[in-house]
């Protein structure tokens, strides 16, 4: 591990290093969100509305961070969220994250918009794996994804429901973000300032949307174009129920922000909901996941695993989510910053940072295992 990477002792420092090491389009694709980015910023700041209440004179010499999710044991109460286009930020991409998740003893999640295939990602880890899918107009593609995941040993499936159309991600417009990246006169200077990234890009296999490579007609110019052309806007709860039945295993509905949708997920046979607003990348001014988590847990927590995704940057965020009823938390930006900052070693570092931070804060909270982190350990701050 490089000396510079060792100095990145939290997510903010990893973000700063990623910004220096990545061309602007790649960094801002990670860093940006929809509209005025109010929701993205709120995802983290909303954690400040909750205080942790410690209890003292507890024997905290032994701390157990382990739990289960989707029926799989994991060593820590956090998992790696599915994120698109991993090889934009490091030439190895998704397999680097999968291997790091395996070493950390946690679940890896692969996006259907990944730059390596379902099979390639599965080969990178012997640990628990989740595949994230959208409902495409080509229903044959959906069935193909399900079968390939079964054949490759994935343990869970997550249907993302909050993307009937891509959000208004204005940073991508400003930076000219395209897939694959194009070196134009306007971007030439920026790319020239990042020779390591350029070298790895041109000496690695061509960048592509590996899981849909055979279905794309013509050039894929932007993510927005692909989403708007391929995503099925007629999808409804009946379609989701069919996918639950076809998969026949642990299944999450991802993108839930309301009690009503969480209850519908339970009714169709889902085993989990992921309380998420897509990292603020879809509907700006939608609520932060931590704000709606308690009411969703109260409504369906006895029937579904409730997973909090969005805004998690520190161990105390993990503890607050667990105290409010989340089974585990899921995060994407932290490990993408780490991937851009230092490749696979960076992902190892950020996962170890969260493990160490959560363990320390559990001792300070007076909790010896995840089961002891309940609502008695949080207090809401008056606005």
Secondary structure by P-SEA (a helix, b strand, c coil): ccccccccccaaaaaaaaaacccaaaaaaacccccccccccccccccccbbbbbbccccccccccccccccccccccccccccccccccccccaaaaaaaaaaacbbbbbbccccccaaaaaaacccbbbbbbccccaaaaaaaaaaaaaaacccbbbbbccccccccaaaaaaacccccccccccaaaaaaacaaaaaaaaacccccccccccccccccccaaaaaaacccccccaaaaaaaaaaaccbbbbcccccaaaaaaaaaacccccccccccccccccccccccaaaaaaaccccccccccccccccaaaaaaaaaacccbbbbcaaaaaaaaacaaaaaaaaaaaaaaaaaaaaaaacccccccccccccccccc
